[in-house]
Amino acid sequence: MKGILDTIVIGGGQAGLAAGYHLLKKGLRFLILEESNQIGGSWPNYYDSLKLFSPAGFSSMPGMKFPGNQNLYPKRDEVIRYLQDYKKKFQLPVLINQRVDMIEKNNIGFIVRTVTGDKFQVRTIINATGSFNNPFIPNIQGREVFQGKTLHSSEYRNPQPYHNQRVIVIGGGNSAVQIAVELSKVSQTTLSVRQPIKFVKQRLLGRDIHYWLKVFGFDTFPFWRFGKTAPRSNAVNDIGGYKDRISKGSPEQRLMFTSFYEDGVIWPDGEREPVDTIIYATGYRPHLPYMKLLGALDGEGMPLQKAGISSIPGLYFVGLEGQRSFASATLRGVGEDAEYVVKKLLHHMKSRNF
């Protein structure tokens, strides 16, 4: 343990890098710890064909414009390169292969221990890990008896292994639709949904919908000031003709099956259908076991925080969905959240005479 740092940022993805940018501007002494062997957070682990749901012109982080045609929707690998270039441009101090094992409170601030045995004494912490490492799989009746292949969308890469299979994708969000449309080109694919998918037109009056979200202030409206979390959108951005494909049954859309049986699923009308593969595109949940000694989480493991400010003095969050606004946890939104958190962090340090 060498010296005392002002801040440790946990996570080297978009939220952690945005926090690093604002910490750097304030002249603070800090490190960014990334558990994998490269920066970019969860982006390198997403499926090959993933596209952003916002165009490049509305996908920039603070201090650096997203390159290329501003009207196109960046692909996964373009986002990874952008994050790598972002780190290089600002020379952000990222340490890779540093998975945090435990955080302890002491009279200075915190001690952060990693699985490699490293130990850091810090005054404050910004957690920016997201929740990709904790995929959520709902408990559907009969799940344990199903003999086919099951995986979460976090494990899906491309359609190659699923040629000529019978595949069901569970979920009605953007990722579920993108994956199901891609799979339908090589397999018999169904989207199994709780309610019919709602689509949002990507362009209104010749402008991308994100333009209007920004113009009318909805994208960054501070719901937290009114004691509310920013609403989650259940609509799917129709950036690839998805609505038309689904309306033509490729893939088909069907209300959620009621249960599994050994060879497949049972639909609400009682039909038993054999299935080769089930893909859960059912989202993620925060997973912060290293905070268990701090009392910073509720009974379900969710951070006790408001607008990124933890109930534990000196602990902060960036990158939580709906943290301060509708755009929180996105490339375009993490910058403003990080700026707000760093401002609060500085106020805390001054109050402690650090």
N, C-alpha and C positions, 0 to 999 in steps of 0.2 A: 504494500500500500504506500504510494508515493504522493505525499502532500495532500491537500484538501482541494477538491474541485468545487466550483460553484454549482455545477449541474451535471447529472448524468441523464442522457436521453436514451431510453430503452426502445430500440427499433430503428432500423435504417431504411425504412420505406418512405413514402411521400410525406407522411406526418412527421417522422423523425427528422428528415432533411429540412422541411419547412421550419421546424422548431430550431434546428441548427442555424439556419439563415438568420433568424431574429436574435438568437443568442450571440452570434458572431457580431451582428451590428451593434449590440450593447457592450461588446468587449468582455464578455464573461468567459471564464475558464471552464471548458466543458469537454465531454466526450460523448460520442454516439456509439452505443453497443448494438451490434447486429448479430443475431444468433446463427445465421447461415454463413456460407462462404462467399457471399456477394451482397452488394447493396441492392436495394430495390424492393425490400419487403416481400409481399406475397406475389408480386407481378411475375417473377420468373416461374412460378408454379401454376399459373393459370393455363387454361386450355389454349392450344396453338392459335386458333382463329379468333380469339377474343378481340373485340373492338370496344373502344370507349363509347359511351352513350352521349358524349358531348363532343363537338368538333374541336379541332386544335385551337381555334380562336378563343375558346372558352375553357381551355384545359391547362392553363399556365400556372406555375407556382411563382411565389414572390421573387422578383429580381431577374427572371429569365423566361422569355417568351418560348412557347412550344413551337418548334420549327416546322417548316413545310407549309403546304396549302392549308390555310386557316379554315376552310370550309369542309375539309375531309375529316373523317373519324379515325384517329390514330389506332394502329394495331398494337397488340401486346408488346412485340419486340421494339416498336418505336417508343413506347412508354419506358421500357427498360433502359434503352439508350439515353433517353432524355434524363432519367434519374441519375444514371451514371455520369452524364455530362454535367448535371447540376452539382453533384458532389465535387467533381474536378474543378469546375469554374470557381466555386467559393472555397475550395480547399477545406472542406468540412472534415473534422477529425473523427473518422469512422473506424472502429475496431471490429473486424469480422470474426466469426466463430466464437462469439462471446454471448452465450446464452445465460441469462440471469437465473440463478438458483434460489436466492433468498435476499430479502431486504429487511434490515433491522433498524430500528430507531435508536438514536443515542442523543447526548446533550448537544452535539454539533449539528446534527441533521440526520443522516442515514449512513449505514454501511451497506454497500451493494456487493454481494458475492456471486461469482459466476461458477459454472460447472467445471471450468478449467482450473479453478482454485485461485483466481485473481480476486482481489478485494479492493474496493474503492471507498474512500471517505468523501461524502458529498454533503453540501448544504441543502440542495433541493434535487428533486427528481421530476422528469417529464416522461410519463409512460406513453409511448406512441406505437404500440405493437399491433393494433387492430385485432381481428379475431379469426384470421384464416386458419390458424393451427388448431381450432376447435370447431370443426364442422358439426352442424346440428342435423341429427337424423331422428325424425319423429317415431314414436312407438306405435306402429300400426299392428293391428291384431294379426297374429300368425306369422309375424316376421321371422321368428326363430325356426320355423319349419320349412321355409322356402329354400329349395335346393339349387336355385339358379345363382347367377352372379349378381352381387350388389356392390355399388360403390357410390361415393359422394361426388358431386361435380368437381370438388377440389382434386380428385384423382383422375378425372377425365382429361385426355389430351387431344385426341383426334378420332375420326370415325373408323379408321383402318381396322381395329380389332372387331368391329361389330357388323361387318358385311353379311347381309342376308339373315341377320338375327331378328327376333321379335324383341323390341326394346320399349320400355316405358320410362319416360322422364317425369319425375314427380316435382311439381312446382309451377308457378305461373309468373315468375319474374323475368327480367331481361336475360339472365344467363340460361335459365331453363328453356326459353324460347330459342335463343341462339343455338344451343346444343341440339335441341330437338329438330330444328330446321336442317341443321348440318347432317344429322344422323339419318333423316328421312330420305336423303339422296342415295343411301346405301343399304337401308334396312327398313323394316316395317315398324314405324315409330309412332307412339302415342304420347301426348302430353296429358298427364293425369292431374287435374286441378280441382281445388276446392270450390272455385267459382269461375265462370267464363272469363277469359283474359280480356282485359281492357287495354286498348291501344291508344297511344297519344301520337297525333301527327307530328312528325319531326320538323316540318316546316309550315309556318303560318304566315300568309301574306309575303311570301318570298324570303322569310327569315327563319333561321333555326329557332326552335322553341326556347333554347337557352338564352337567346337574345331577349325574348319577351320576359322570361323569368328575371333577368337582370334589370330590364327597363322598369318593370313594375315593382321591383324590390323584393319579390317573393323569395328569390334564391338565397338572400342573406338576411331575411327578416328575423329579428332577434326574439324568437318565441320564448327563449329562456327567461327573458325579462318579465314575462307574464306567468312564470311558474310552469311553463309547458315545454315538452320536448317537441322539436320540429316534426311535423307529420311525415310518415313514411308513404311514399307513393307506391300504389299497387298496380300502376299502369306500366305498360311496356312501350319503350320507344321504338317506333317502326322505322328503323334505319336501314333495313335490308329487304323490304317487301315481305316482312313476316306475316302481316295481316292477310295478305293475298294468298300466301302459301297455306296458311292454316285454314282459310275459308275453303280452299280446294282439297283439304284433307291430307296435306303433305307437309307436316305431320297432322294426324287427326287430333282433335281435342275432345277429351272425355272427362266427365265428372269423376272425382276420386273414387277408386275402388274401395270396397269395405274391408277386405282382409286378404291375406295371402293363403294359399294352400301349397302343398309340397312342390307342385310343378308350375305354379303361376299365381294369378290373382282372381278374386271374385268381384265382379262388378255389381253395382247397386241393384240391377235387375236379376241378379242370381247367376248370371253367366260366368262359367269357370273357363279361363283362358290361359293356356300355357305361355310362359314368358321365358326368354333366355336371360335378359339382363334388366335390372332396375337401376336407374341413376337418380339419386336424390339431389335435386337442385333446391335445397331447402334452407340455405343460408348458414350462418355461423353464430356463435355466442362467445363473448369474452372469456378468456382463460388466463387467470392471473394468480396461479398458485404461490408464486414467490411473494405475494403480498399478504399471506395468511397471518403473519405475525403483527401486521400493522393495524388491523381492524378497519381497513379501507374498503371492504366489500360487504354487500348485503348477504342475506341468507342464500341467494341464488348465484352468488359469485359476481354480481354486477357492481361496478364502481359506485361508491357513494360520493357523488360529485354534483356540482351545478356549474354549467358552462365550462367544464374542464377543471374547476377548482375543487380539489378533494376535501373531504371532511377532516383529513389529516394535514395539518399545517406543513407547507413545504412540498407537498405532493400534488402533481398536476397531470392532466391528460390532454392529448391531442389525437384526433383521428377517430373519435367515437361517433357513431351514426347519430345524427340529430343533436349533436353536442351543443351547438349554439344556433344553428340554422339548417335549412333544407340542404345546403351545399356542404355541410360538415362531412368530413371523411372522404371527400372527393379531391382530385388534383386542384380544382379551382377554388375549393373551400378551405383546405387545411391551412393556407397562408394566413388568412384573417384570424382563424382560431388560434394559431401558434402565436401571432402577434399579441393577441389579447392575453394569453396565458403567460407569455414572457413578461408582459407589463405587470401582471399580478405577482409573478415570481420576484421581480425586482423590488416591488413594494414590500414583500415579505422579508427579503434580505435586508432592506434598509431598516425595517422595524426591529430586526434582530441585531442590528449594528454589524452586519457582515461586511 
